[in-house]
């Protein structure tokens, strides 16, 4: 992987910008903003995805596949951590002395002239960021934003707004979230993750404390997550708004009803009690809404109007997203890739599926995470009626001997609920054979498992 290097000076004028790996959610969002600012944008990616198609429509020139000849003559190159240092376009840019910026450095450059709200946490970032953005738009604010997923109502993950607020999903996986000039920090949780980078839980939490301490105006942080509570104890010189189910929360969530397709709840804030019903399911989304609400009231917006705006949020792509139905079986896709996320997503799906079976097709992400958390994944996935475990999506990591998806499947206490299928091409038929009318099949993971959805629908047809 290519690690962030903030020692690279950012050019005063980025000029023509070439993105290596332009189709990723973060990279495509930044590219979209730069196109909106009038920059010429080129790029490359391994696949011709929806993000690539969208950027082409906006004027970007994009090549499929990585090759040195794709580089052209840009003034600046932007890269992502998902790239290998042997990438031919990256190597040629370095050889020619072209400024190479990590994605996070390019994003930091874009936000420097704005009042920045940065959303961080091991999970819940994309939804929480989307809720803040939706709430602001409903309040009549026109913010700039870069989110980690497409906001369903807007059909976009980023935009260049006219007002002075800039909202971003800040990536903690490589420590780059420390380099933003943050005005408001929203921390959804500090659930252990990316320990391959940080080395220990203590180091992971210490970085979140630094992130929160760097916020110039105020911090919004979970009152329920144990790691977040430990971080909060270190923030004695900061204005802190807490949110969650805990009795001492600044924004206290209660009377949550997550029994159906739309979660409802009440919020207690100062001397007010407010009610809302979201358009999406799950207790975790009620908690996300409480955090987004705390950001908006912290910024000075009316509590009633803020919550009403958040309640119109329709979700983001790859968050329990329905893709189709055949033979009465609904096929969904979800981005969850951490045990806590998996448990939250499946609990929400369970409330929606009713009497039907919940069948999860799970693709583990990263050898390091799978090795460290395979038992936790098995426990979370057991909320399904049946689970099909695929092999690991390596992303930026080299294979590790003995670490496969079988680590997860072998950790199930009830082996009758789980099926380990090593080959991609065999997976759709196995999942389809488990399903009958009224059931849900959910593809789950942050790799490329979403690409299986058409194959699952075809398998159901057969």
C-alpha positions as CSV (number, residue, x, y, z in Angstrom):
1,X,0.0,0.0,0.0
2,X,1.0,3.6,-0.5
3,X,1.0,5.5,2.8
4,X,0.1,9.1,3.1
5,X,3.0,11.5,2.8
6,X,2.1,15.0,4.0
7,X,5.7,16.2,3.6
8,X,5.0,16.5,-0.2
9,X,4.3,20.2,-0.8
10,X,0.8,20.8,-2.3
11,X,1.2,22.9,-5.5
12,X,-0.5,26.3,-5.4
13,X,-2.4,25.4,-8.6
14,X,-3.1,21.7,-9.1
15,X,-3.6,22.2,-12.8
16,X,-4.4,19.0,-14.7
17,X,-4.8,16.2,-12.2
18,X,-4.4,12.4,-12.8
19,X,-6.0,10.0,-10.4
20,X,-4.6,6.5,-10.1
21,X,-7.5,4.4,-8.9
22,X,-10.1,7.1,-9.7
23,X,-13.1,4.8,-9.3
24,X,-12.9,4.3,-5.5
25,X,-15.6,6.1,-3.4
26,X,-13.2,8.6,-1.9
27,X,-11.1,9.2,-5.0
28,X,-14.1,9.6,-7.3
29,X,-15.7,12.1,-4.8
30,X,-12.6,14.3,-4.8
31,X,-12.3,14.1,-8.6
32,X,-15.9,15.2,-8.9
33,X,-15.3,18.3,-6.7
34,X,-12.2,19.2,-8.7
35,X,-14.1,18.9,-12.0
36,X,-16.7,21.2,-10.6
37,X,-13.9,23.7,-9.8
38,X,-12.9,23.7,-13.4
39,X,-9.8,21.4,-13.3
40,X,-9.0,19.0,-16.1
41,X,-9.1,15.5,-14.7
42,X,-7.8,12.2,-16.0
43,X,-7.5,8.9,-14.3
44,X,-7.3,5.1,-14.4
45,X,-8.9,2.2,-12.7
46,X,-9.1,-1.6,-12.9
47,X,-12.8,-1.6,-13.7
48,X,-15.3,0.4,-15.6
49,X,-17.7,1.1,-12.7
50,X,-20.6,3.5,-12.2
51,X,-18.3,6.0,-10.6
52,X,-16.1,5.9,-13.7
53,X,-19.1,6.4,-15.9
54,X,-20.3,9.4,-13.8
55,X,-16.9,11.1,-14.0
56,X,-16.7,10.5,-17.8
57,X,-20.1,12.3,-18.1
58,X,-18.6,15.2,-16.2
59,X,-15.7,15.5,-18.6
60,X,-12.9,13.2,-17.1
61,X,-10.7,11.1,-19.4
62,X,-10.4,7.7,-17.8
63,X,-8.5,4.5,-18.8
64,X,-9.3,1.0,-17.7
65,X,-6.3,-0.8,-16.5
66,X,-3.0,0.6,-15.1
67,X,-0.3,1.4,-17.6
68,X,2.5,4.0,-17.7
69,X,1.1,5.4,-21.0
70,X,-2.1,6.4,-19.1
71,X,-0.2,9.1,-17.2
72,X,-0.1,11.6,-20.0
73,X,1.3,15.0,-18.9
74,X,-0.5,16.0,-15.7
75,X,0.6,18.8,-13.3
76,X,-0.4,16.7,-10.2
77,X,-1.0,13.0,-9.5
78,X,-3.4,11.8,-6.8
79,X,-3.1,8.2,-5.4
80,X,-4.9,6.1,-2.9
81,X,-3.6,3.7,-0.2
82,X,-5.1,0.8,-2.0
83,X,-2.4,1.0,-4.7
84,X,0.8,-1.0,-4.7
85,X,4.1,1.0,-4.8
86,X,4.9,-0.9,-8.0
87,X,2.1,0.7,-9.9
88,X,3.5,1.8,-13.3
89,X,1.8,5.1,-13.4
90,X,2.9,6.0,-9.9
91,X,6.5,5.0,-10.7
92,X,6.6,7.1,-13.8
93,X,5.1,10.1,-12.0
94,X,7.8,9.8,-9.3
95,X,10.5,9.4,-12.0
96,X,9.4,12.5,-13.8
97,X,9.2,14.6,-10.6
98,X,5.5,15.2,-10.8
99,X,4.0,16.1,-7.4
100,X,2.2,13.0,-6.1
101,X,-0.5,13.6,-3.4
102,X,-2.2,11.0,-1.3
103,X,-6.0,11.2,-1.5
104,X,-6.2,12.6,2.0
105,X,-3.7,15.4,1.2
106,X,-5.7,16.4,-1.9
107,X,-8.9,16.4,0.3
108,X,-7.1,18.5,3.0
109,X,-6.1,21.0,0.2
110,X,-9.8,21.3,-0.9
111,X,-11.0,22.0,2.7
112,X,-8.5,24.5,3.9
113,X,-10.6,27.6,3.1
114,X,-13.8,26.2,4.7
115,X,-15.2,25.5,8.1
116,X,-14.6,21.7,8.2
117,X,-16.8,19.1,9.8
118,X,-14.9,15.8,9.8
119,X,-16.7,12.5,10.6
120,X,-14.5,9.6,11.8
121,X,-15.0,6.2,13.4
122,X,-14.6,2.6,12.8
123,X,-18.1,2.4,11.3
124,X,-21.1,4.5,10.8
125,X,-19.1,7.3,9.1
126,X,-20.7,7.2,5.6
127,X,-24.3,7.2,7.0
128,X,-23.6,9.8,9.6
129,X,-21.9,12.1,7.1
130,X,-24.8,11.7,4.7
131,X,-27.2,12.6,7.5
132,X,-25.3,15.8,8.3
133,X,-25.3,16.8,4.7
134,X,-29.0,16.0,4.2
135,X,-29.9,17.9,7.3
136,X,-27.9,21.0,6.2
137,X,-29.5,20.9,2.7
138,X,-32.9,20.8,4.3
139,X,-31.9,23.8,6.5
140,X,-31.2,25.8,3.4
141,X,-27.4,25.5,3.6
142,X,-25.3,24.6,0.5
143,X,-22.2,22.8,1.8
144,X,-19.3,21.3,0.0
145,X,-18.9,17.6,0.8
146,X,-17.0,14.4,0.1
147,X,-18.6,11.3,1.5
148,X,-17.5,7.7,1.3
149,X,-20.7,6.5,-0.5
150,X,-23.3,7.9,-2.8
151,X,-26.2,9.6,-1.0
152,X,-29.3,8.0,-2.5
153,X,-31.4,11.2,-2.8
154,X,-28.6,13.2,-4.4
155,X,-27.1,10.5,-6.6
156,X,-23.6,11.7,-5.7
157,X,-21.0,11.3,-3.0
158,X,-19.6,14.8,-3.3
159,X,-20.3,18.4,-4.4
160,X,-18.8,21.8,-4.4
161,X,-21.2,24.1,-2.5
162,X,-21.5,27.9,-2.2
163,X,-21.5,28.1,1.6
164,X,-18.5,28.0,4.0
165,X,-19.2,24.5,5.4
166,X,-17.3,21.5,4.1
167,X,-18.4,18.0,5.4
168,X,-16.1,15.0,4.9
169,X,-15.9,11.4,5.9
170,X,-12.4,11.3,7.5
171,X,-10.4,8.0,7.1
172,X,-8.8,6.8,10.2
173,X,-7.3,3.6,8.7
174,X,-3.9,5.1,8.0
175,X,-3.9,8.1,10.4
176,X,-4.6,10.6,7.7
177,X,-7.5,12.1,9.6
178,X,-5.1,13.9,11.8
179,X,-4.0,16.2,9.0
180,X,-7.2,18.1,8.4
181,X,-7.8,21.6,9.8
182,X,-11.0,20.4,11.6
183,X,-13.5,22.8,13.1
184,X,-16.0,20.1,14.2
185,X,-15.2,16.5,14.8
186,X,-17.9,13.8,14.9
187,X,-16.7,10.5,16.3
188,X,-19.2,7.7,15.7
189,X,-17.3,5.1,17.7
190,X,-13.7,4.0,18.5
191,X,-14.3,0.3,17.9
192,X,-11.0,-1.5,17.4
193,X,-9.9,-1.8,13.8
194,X,-6.9,-1.3,11.5
195,X,-4.7,-2.6,14.3
196,X,-2.3,-3.8,11.5
197,X,-1.5,-0.1,11.1
198,X,-1.7,1.1,14.7
199,X,-0.2,-1.9,16.4
200,X,-2.3,-1.8,19.6
201,X,-5.7,-0.7,20.8
202,X,-4.1,1.9,23.0
203,X,-2.3,3.5,20.0
204,X,-5.6,3.4,18.0
205,X,-7.5,5.2,20.7
206,X,-4.6,7.7,21.2
207,X,-5.0,8.8,17.5
208,X,-8.7,9.4,18.0
209,X,-7.9,11.6,21.0
210,X,-5.4,13.6,18.9
211,X,-8.1,14.0,16.2
212,X,-10.7,15.2,18.7
213,X,-8.2,17.5,20.4
214,X,-7.4,19.1,17.1
215,X,-11.0,20.2,16.5
216,X,-11.1,24.0,16.9
217,X,-14.7,24.4,17.8
218,X,-16.3,21.3,19.4
219,X,-16.4,17.5,19.4
220,X,-19.4,15.2,19.0
221,X,-18.7,11.7,20.3
222,X,-20.6,8.5,21.2
223,X,-21.5,8.1,24.9
224,X,-22.2,4.3,24.4
225,X,-19.0,3.0,22.7
226,X,-16.4,2.0,25.3
227,X,-13.5,3.3,23.2
228,X,-15.2,6.6,22.6
229,X,-15.9,6.9,26.4
230,X,-12.2,6.4,27.1
231,X,-11.3,9.0,24.5
232,X,-13.8,11.5,25.9
233,X,-12.2,11.3,29.3
234,X,-9.1,12.8,27.7
235,X,-10.9,15.9,26.3
236,X,-10.9,18.1,29.3
237,X,-10.2,21.3,27.4
238,X,-12.7,20.9,24.6
239,X,-16.4,21.6,24.2
240,X,-17.8,18.1,24.0
241,X,-21.3,17.0,23.0
242,X,-22.1,13.3,23.6
243,X,-24.8,11.3,22.0
244,X,-26.4,7.8,22.5
245,X,-28.5,5.7,24.8
246,X,-26.5,6.5,28.0
247,X,-28.4,8.5,30.6
248,X,-25.8,11.3,30.8
249,X,-25.7,12.0,27.0
250,X,-25.9,15.5,25.8
251,X,-28.3,14.2,23.1
252,X,-30.0,11.2,24.7
253,X,-31.7,8.6,22.6
254,X,-34.7,6.6,24.0
255,X,-37.9,4.8,23.1
256,X,-36.3,3.3,20.0
257,X,-38.6,1.1,17.9
258,X,-36.5,-0.8,15.3
259,X,-39.1,-3.5,14.7
260,X,-39.9,-2.6,11.1
261,X,-38.4,-1.1,8.0
262,X,-38.3,2.4,9.5
263,X,-36.7,3.0,12.9
264,X,-38.5,5.6,15.2
265,X,-37.1,7.2,18.3
266,X,-37.1,10.1,20.7
267,X,-34.3,12.5,21.5
268,X,-33.8,14.5,24.8
269,X,-31.7,17.6,24.3
270,X,-31.5,20.4,26.9
271,X,-35.2,21.0,27.9
272,X,-36.6,19.5,24.7
273,X,-38.0,16.1,23.8
274,X,-38.1,15.5,20.0
275,X,-39.5,12.6,18.0
276,X,-38.5,11.2,14.5
277,X,-39.1,8.3,12.2
278,X,-36.3,7.6,9.7
279,X,-36.7,6.2,6.2
280,X,-34.2,3.5,7.0
281,X,-34.1,0.6,9.6
282,X,-32.0,-0.2,12.5
283,X,-31.1,0.9,16.0
284,X,-27.6,1.8,14.7
285,X,-29.2,4.3,12.3
286,X,-31.1,6.0,15.2
287,X,-27.8,6.4,16.9
288,X,-26.2,7.8,13.8
289,X,-29.1,10.3,13.6
290,X,-28.5,11.4,17.2
291,X,-24.8,12.1,16.3
292,X,-25.8,14.1,13.2
293,X,-28.3,16.0,15.2
294,X,-25.7,16.9,17.8
295,X,-23.5,18.3,15.0
296,X,-26.3,20.5,13.6
297,X,-27.4,21.9,17.0
298,X,-23.8,22.4,17.9
299,X,-23.4,24.5,14.8
300,X,-26.3,26.6,16.0
301,X,-29.2,25.3,14.0
302,X,-32.8,24.9,15.3
303,X,-33.3,21.5,17.0
304,X,-36.7,20.8,15.5
305,X,-35.7,21.7,12.0
306,X,-32.4,19.9,12.3
307,X,-34.1,16.6,13.3
308,X,-36.8,17.0,10.7
309,X,-34.1,17.4,8.0
310,X,-32.1,14.4,9.1
311,X,-35.3,12.3,9.1
312,X,-35.6,12.8,5.3
313,X,-32.3,11.0,4.7
314,X,-32.9,8.0,2.3
315,X,-29.7,6.2,2.8
316,X,-26.5,5.6,0.8
317,X,-25.5,3.1,-1.7
318,X,-24.2,-0.2,-0.4
319,X,-26.0,0.2,3.0
320,X,-28.7,-2.4,3.0
321,X,-29.5,-1.5,-0.6
322,X,-32.2,-3.5,-2.4
323,X,-31.1,-4.5,-5.9
324,X,-33.9,-6.8,-7.1
325,X,-36.3,-9.7,-6.5
326,X,-36.9,-13.0,-8.1
327,X,-39.0,-16.0,-7.0
328,X,-40.1,-13.8,-4.1
329,X,-36.5,-13.6,-2.8
330,X,-35.1,-10.1,-2.3
331,X,-31.4,-9.5,-3.0
332,X,-29.7,-6.7,-1.0
333,X,-26.1,-5.5,-0.7
334,X,-24.4,-4.0,2.3
335,X,-20.9,-2.6,2.9
336,X,-20.5,-4.0,6.5
337,X,-17.0,-5.4,7.0
338,X,-16.3,-5.1,10.7
339,X,-18.1,-7.4,13.3
340,X,-19.9,-4.6,14.9
341,X,-21.1,-3.3,11.5
342,X,-22.1,-6.8,10.5
343,X,-24.2,-7.3,13.6
344,X,-25.9,-3.9,13.3
345,X,-26.7,-4.5,9.6
346,X,-28.1,-8.0,10.2
347,X,-30.2,-6.9,13.2
348,X,-31.8,-4.2,11.0
349,X,-32.3,-6.7,8.1
350,X,-33.9,-9.2,10.6
351,X,-36.5,-6.6,11.5
352,X,-37.4,-6.1,7.9
353,X,-37.4,-9.7,6.6
354,X,-40.1,-10.7,9.1
355,X,-40.9,-14.4,8.9
356,X,-38.5,-15.0,6.0
357,X,-35.0,-16.4,6.2
358,X,-31.9,-14.1,6.2
359,X,-29.1,-15.5,4.0
360,X,-25.8,-13.7,4.1
361,X,-23.1,-14.0,1.5
362,X,-20.1,-12.7,3.3
363,X,-16.7,-11.7,1.8
364,X,-14.1,-11.1,4.4
365,X,-11.9,-8.1,3.8
366,X,-8.1,-8.1,4.5
367,X,-6.1,-11.1,5.8
368,X,-5.1,-9.1,8.9
369,X,-8.6,-8.3,9.9
370,X,-9.8,-11.8,9.3
371,X,-7.0,-13.4,11.3
372,X,-7.7,-11.0,14.2
373,X,-11.5,-11.0,14.2
374,X,-12.7,-14.3,12.7
375,X,-14.4,-15.4,15.9
376,X,-16.2,-12.1,16.2
377,X,-17.3,-12.3,12.6
378,X,-18.8,-15.7,13.1
379,X,-20.7,-14.5,16.2
380,X,-22.1,-11.5,14.3
381,X,-22.9,-13.5,11.1
382,X,-24.8,-16.1,13.2
383,X,-27.7,-13.5,13.4
384,X,-28.4,-14.9,9.9
385,X,-30.3,-18.1,9.3
386,X,-27.8,-19.2,6.7
387,X,-24.3,-17.9,5.8
388,X,-22.2,-18.4,2.8
389,X,-18.6,-17.4,3.5
390,X,-16.4,-16.6,0.6
391,X,-12.6,-16.3,0.4
392,X,-10.8,-13.1,1.5
393,X,-10.7,-9.9,-0.5
394,X,-7.1,-9.0,-0.2
395,X,-7.2,-5.3,-1.1
396,X,-3.8,-3.9,-0.3
397,X,-2.4,-7.0,1.5
398,X,-0.4,-10.0,0.4
399,X,-1.8,-13.5,1.2
400,X,-0.9,-15.0,4.6
401,X,-0.5,-18.7,4.8
402,X,-3.4,-20.4,6.6
403,X,-5.6,-17.3,6.6
404,X,-8.7,-17.9,4.4
405,X,-12.4,-17.5,4.7
406,X,-12.5,-20.9,6.3
407,X,-11.2,-19.3,9.6
408,X,-14.6,-17.6,9.8
409,X,-16.7,-20.6,8.8
410,X,-14.9,-22.9,11.2
411,X,-15.6,-20.5,14.1
412,X,-19.4,-21.0,13.9
413,X,-20.7,-22.8,17.0
414,X,-23.5,-24.2,14.8
415,X,-21.9,-25.5,11.6
416,X,-25.2,-26.3,10.0
417,X,-25.7,-22.5,9.5
418,X,-22.6,-21.9,7.5
419,X,-21.2,-22.9,4.1
420,X,-17.6,-22.1,3.0
421,X,-17.5,-21.7,-0.8
422,X,-13.9,-21.0,-2.0
423,X,-14.7,-20.3,-5.6
424,X,-16.6,-17.1,-6.7
425,X,-18.4,-18.9,-9.6
426,X,-19.9,-21.5,-7.2
427,X,-21.3,-19.1,-4.7
428,X,-24.4,-17.8,-6.4
429,X,-25.9,-21.2,-6.9
430,X,-25.2,-22.2,-3.3
431,X,-26.9,-19.0,-1.9
432,X,-29.9,-19.4,-4.3
433,X,-30.4,-23.0,-3.3
434,X,-30.9,-21.9,0.3
435,X,-33.6,-19.4,-0.5
436,X,-37.4,-19.6,-0.8
437,X,-40.1,-17.0,-1.3
438,X,-40.0,-14.3,1.4
439,X,-36.3,-14.7,2.1
440,X,-33.6,-12.1,1.9
441,X,-30.1,-12.7,0.4
442,X,-27.6,-10.0,1.5
443,X,-24.2,-9.7,-0.1
444,X,-21.9,-8.2,2.5
445,X,-18.4,-6.8,2.6
446,X,-16.4,-3.8,1.4
447,X,-14.5,-5.7,-1.4
448,X,-16.1,-6.6,-4.7
449,X,-18.9,-8.9,-3.5
450,X,-21.5,-6.4,-4.7
451,X,-20.6,-7.5,-8.3
452,X,-22.2,-10.8,-7.5
453,X,-25.7,-9.4,-7.3
454,X,-26.6,-9.9,-11.0
455,X,-25.3,-13.5,-10.7
456,X,-27.4,-14.1,-7.7
457,X,-30.5,-12.9,-9.4
458,X,-29.7,-15.1,-12.4
459,X,-29.2,-18.1,-10.1
460,X,-32.6,-17.5,-8.5
461,X,-34.1,-17.4,-12.0
462,X,-32.6,-20.8,-12.8
